[in-house]
Amino acid sequence: MKRILFAVSELYPVIKTGGLADAAAGLTRSLRALGLDVLPVIPAYTAVLDALTEIEEVARLQVAGCLRPRQARVLRAVCADLDSPVLLVEIEDLFARAGNPYQGPDGHDWWDNGERFGLFAKVVTEIAMDRIGMGWKAQLVHCHDWQTGLIPALLSRETRPPRTLFTIHNLSYLGLFPRSLFDQLGLPADWWHYEKLEFYGYLSFLKAGILFADQVTTVSPSYAEEICRPENGYGLHGLLEQRRSQGQLQGILNGMDTSVWNPESDSLIPCRYSVKRGRVAGKKHNKEALLERFAASAELVDTPLCGFIGRLVEQKGIDLILDAIPQMIASSKAAFVLVGTGMAHYEAALRKLAADFPQRVFVHIGYDESLAHLIEAGCDLFLMPSRFEPCGLNQLYSLAYGTLPVVHGTGGLKDTVVDATPAQVSAKEATGFVFTPADTPSLVHALHRGLALYQRPRSWQTVQKTAMEQDFSWGGSAKAYRELYRR
């Protein structure tokens, strides 16, 4: 299969709210490098139209919306960073808004997200079937997360449709909407059934993708197993286990974009280094720059510095970090740098920690790409105590930058980090610190193990070197997807 239509709701560098955008971009580039004709299609958000150039109209069409028809345009734009054209779906006033792709400036979900992504799915179906006159019919449509879940369902009703693949990046986002949206989208009446799209009285876009796609993937092998269990399946574990037993669900680990995240070529850090050259001195220089950015004492350069970058939500274990930091302050010399945005009470709690321990805790509420790179390059340990993690990217960045990750043993974290037990350190297999269960005492214990290793420079550098030698680039993952496309 050569012609792949890549349907996704965000795509780095033109629009990004999280790891989905990075994964979509990295996989697009790597598949094209393997000779596949991959064509991404995303909604025409205001930020996207502002970011792209050489935009041309490909087609105009009318699409049945909720209560009234909508005018849609399909645009083609150039994205040099992807070495690929990108298709944009513009639908009157549904996507051209301030705010991020899913939420308004007030932080709440757009009230009409169901119509927005439901109509996006309808237009993508027209593109896939080549009913817009491009002369390019997809052989396979690769859909990502709930925002694209209706596409496999809609294509299932077509004569000789392309094959469909649905990738679950995070099962916890089910794409739930009321029965009224189901009716207003004009979906087949027999789909309102618990064995079809109905999910405990709601329409689930995610369930549609899982049920109707020819194949389903997740973003790590362990996560593919975990979501088939009641405690991790969000009510869809039975359907997912059924698909797995039929050979139609597998986990393919996400990769990382080494053109962006690479300490040897990173333009966002003051001192570049590699596993073979300048690693110790380079990380120390970046640590100094990171401390200077927060006006921290230069003396901290000789003490362990722990970093965190992520959404301030329970899934990411931020509450465990908040509980662990005072204990670590009292029992060690460790300092902490935390960057993120999310739930207001977690933001307030981080600010209070920084106020209570101004020389040991440094906080930036929000997201800053250059600061994220500096944290990966300048910290010694990186915290990822996620309660669940489909794949995770920051632990991959941390490994590449020699910043040893401290992770809860779940999903992609378990698949990518090898615990620094004495035996695995001696065997030069260890790359970080893995703990279970997901509670504060276990996190504190893992941090103390990390600090103990830090006090043994030769062992620390052995683990650091092993971590940086790992290859989690997109090459291997793209080949796995190519093989799945062929099958």
ABEGO torsion letter per residue (X at the ends): XABBBBBBABBOAABBABAAAAAAAAAAAAAAAAGBBBBBBBBBBAAAAAABBGBBBABBBBBBBBGBBBBBBBBBBBBAAAGBBBBBBBBEAAABBBEBAABBAAGBBBAAAAAAAAAAAAAAAAAAAGAAGAGBBBABBBBBEAAAAAAAAAAAABBGBBBBBBBBABAABAGBBBAAAAAAAGBBAAABBAABABBGGBBBAAAAAAAABABBBBABAAAAAAAABAAAAGGAAAAAAAAAAAGABBBBBBBBBAAABBAAABAABABBBBAABGAAAAAAAAAAAAAAAAGBBAAAAABBBBBBBEBBBAAAGAAAAAAAAAAAAAABABBBBBBEBEBAAAAAAAAAAAAABAAABBBBBEBBAAAAAAAAAABABBBBABABBAAEAAAAAAAAAGBBBBBBBBEAAAAABBBBBAAAAAAGABABBBBOBBBAAAAAAAAAAAAAAAABAAAAAAAAAAAAABBABAAAAAAAAAAAAAX
